[in-house]
Amino acid sequence: MASVTPVQASLPVSDPFRGVSGKRPLAATNIDGDEENRRKDPKISRACDTCKKKKIRCDGIFPCSNCSKRKLNCAYDAKYGRGRPPTPPPSTTVNERQERSRSDTSNDVAIWQQPAPVAHVVSTSQVHSRASPEIEIEGQYYDPTSGLNFLHRAWKKLLIQNDESASYDSNDTERNQLLTSAGDRPFHVNDSATDSFIPDAPTARKLQEFYFETCVVTYRMFHRQTIESWMETFLKDRQLQRPIAQSLGNSRTAILLTIMAIATLRLEKVHGGISTEDESLVLQRSDHLFCAGMRLTDMEMGFPRLESAQARLIQVLYLLQTARMNKGWYTFGNAFHITLSLGMHRRRDQKRDFPFTSRRHNYITTECYKRTFWAAYIIDKYLSVVFGRPRLYQDDDIDQNFPDSVNDEDMTPQGPSVSDDPADCYIDALIFHAKIARIIGKVSREVYSVSDLSNQDRLAAAHRSSRELHEWRASLPPHLGTVKPSTLIPSFRRQAIALQLAYSHALIHTNRPFLLGEAGSENATECLSATKASLELINKMAGDSTLLHSFWWTHYVIFCALAVVYVWEIQRTTRPTDEIDNQSLGKMFDLAEKCHGHLKRASTGLSQNQRYSVILDELRSEAQRCRIMRGNPPYPHQGGRPGGETNASTDVAFPFLHDPDMFGSAQEGMMPSMLDSFLFSDWQTLDSSVCVILEYLMASW
């Protein structure tokens, strides 16, 4: 094998795998050796079926090195359209295959580890280059024709921003995070020995009231009057200067601290218009409260209790609202195991309960068990979609009943109090959110199954789930379904909008895989209708800060909807579908631009929203190129003049339009569409792209 030589600075700047920072001592690529091997190897005229499908380079032997390395079945059964198909030569020995596999692996690693000048500027031609070598991340191939090549470009941008970002005190702070927080925003830790960060009694009561009136929407796992009694005990201990958790214990005290942390954070966001510096100060105050609660749960002793699960679940909600996704994932894992150890996924009745447990559990406690479990169930289904990871709760193991539709003030230890005029119930939103979460989990299990299912089976599963979603929508009580949200009181308005958003997202999640197929035109129509509904709802929410910041997954729904809009724009260019095109689509694209702007304005530093925005920018560029190929004007520059005229703002936003290497080939129709190789599973990879970039950034250090 030829000796390894350093990569020279004369490498073309369009090579997207050059290093983006001069900070790391990295290995080099064996360029000369590869060229020499190519001259020695016979001409390869046929690729195996797997490499052909993935559109990656194949060495043309049987079995090929790619299939040998990945232990795949190598076959040459695909139709060959260039005359008589050549017979692939056999691989000589097992040792040669192993050596080839080791060589290919080392070359793959070297591709990622090329040095670059310290002052390196990524040009537009580099960002949109089609000359990227093949690479494999998380089992997914990325090469010049990969359906997810735009994601790779976005990851590169985020890596550059991460190196140059001044959002945190130093990059070393983020790099040296614990495994359970790797890639997250570091916490503001209170190093002082005092507990001066805890609010005084009037402020604490105000924060508690704000939490129940504004912050909690569908995750209603607490009994309000019980929490209020805990708060009075907590404040009395503070007044008497007792240890913070002496009377209540660790988990109950942690619940109170996290409630105050969430309320502190949201109170400022609702007011809106705060500067970046003020936002950092607010996060510092809320972090101090949250970290104090985390320390208490970490030191909790004895067997788990209901409050042990509740404390960790509300901590998960705080972590998700502050975009600490990795820490939220691991914390939810602890909550999940506690709920199982307590048997919260099973019904409690006299036949199944031990005598001493049935005596101890009063009605309020029993209902809080149900509420807490179903809140955890909802979070699990959404986390699995956002992260692209398996669901923890399995429906076959669950027979827990839904909680009773009873408001907190109507509950007593002996049972619900009788009311002559039953009012609308706040717990209804939790129940119906759990029901739609169950459908979302079913879609993930059947439509997005990793099993080798035919597209027809997946299509049939999508039709079944769509029918279930329509039935779910029709079963909503009036105050959550048919009544106009603007006429409701704020608490019910937030619940109604949350369920509307969940419904639109569920329809998108169910039907979007069939945007690219000819057999699923009905599904594509349903997906586009749901996308338009979600964008209209989000655009209305943007004018009300109490709504926009009410749900931790709002920006993820924006991301999903915008991805559908841009993919459909590409689809209309490469695979015309006139039966779906209509004037309303143009309005949807304009609406998408507004929502893209809302997402950008919600992005601060290297937050989750900014990662969504950067990835969408790359997908938007693909759609922009296809829009121009069809003779349509480009999207107007966000924040610039409307109408999409060719002016200075458009030139700055889309400089690739004047790149002859890019736009010239597009005009000739030679540039391949990203959809040509967009796989069914790529939607899940797109969903989890923000979480994948966290792992990629950490691994690249």
Secondary structure, DSSP 4 states (H G I P E B T S, - for coil): -PPP-PPPTTS-TT-TTS-S-SSS------HHHHHHHHHHSPPP----HHHHHHT-----SBS-HHHHHHT------S---SSSPPPPPBP--HHHHHHHHHHHHHHHHHHHT----SS----HHHHT-S-PPPEEETTEEESTT-TTHHHHHHHHHHHHHHHH--SSS-HHHHHT--GGGTTSPPP----SSS-TTSPPHHHHHHHHHHIIIII-SS---S-HHHHHHHHHHHHHHHHTT--TTTTT-HHHHHHHHHHHHHHHHHHHHHH----HHHHHHHHHHHHHHHHHHHHHHHT--SS--HHHHHHHHHHHHHHHHTT-HHHHHHHHHHHHHHHHHTTTTS---TTTS-HHHHHH--HHHHHHHHHHHHHHHHHHHHHHHHHT---SS-GGG--PPPPPS--GGGEETTEEPP-SSPPP-THHHHHHHHHHHHHHHHHHHHTS-SS---HHHHHHHHHHHHHHHHHHHHTS-GGGTTS-GGGS-HHHHHHHHHHHHHHHHHHHHHHGGGGG-STTHHHHHHHHHHHHHHHHHHHHHTT-HHHHTS-TTHHHHHHHHHHHHHHHHHHHHHS--TTT--HHHHHHHHHHHHHHHHHHHT--TT-HHHHHHHHHHHHHHHHHHHHHHTTPPPPPPTTS-TT--SSHHHHHH-GGGG-IIIIIHHHTT-SPPGGGG--TTHHHHHHTHHHHHHHHHHHT-
